[in-house]
Amino acid sequence: MKKKILIVEDEKTLCLLYEEELSNEGYDITAVMDAEAALAKLGEQSFDLIITDIRMPGKNGIELITQIMGLRKDIPIIINSAYQSYKEDFMTWAADAYVVKSSSLDDLKSKIKQLLGD
């Protein structure tokens, strides 16, 4: 059965890129643009992994992670941010991995495989 990944990313082009690349890797991808939509999806279905940006409109990724932890502690979370500086923020340590965005998705893909045990 395909592993289900929820992607929270406010940049449409990146959303589409992740959807396409990760679908090609054999994952079932759901992409949303903000934290509220992510929480709504989590209420509707279960996911094997969550990938979230930090900076986005409304609630940021750290607030989202805090809320997810309150609901489901068993879902691994990858922070995928263009900002290396957040890695030093202890609030990001709740996530299972921190990947700095790059044009290559190799780091992200290998983290996903590692966390999902693929």
Secondary structure, 3 states (H helix, E strand, C coil): CCCEEEEECCCHHHHHHHHHHHHHCCCEEEEECCHHHHHHHHHHCCCCEEEECCCCCCCCHHHHHHHHHHHCCCCCEEEEECCHHHHHCHHHHHCCEEEECCCCCHHHHHHHHHHHCC
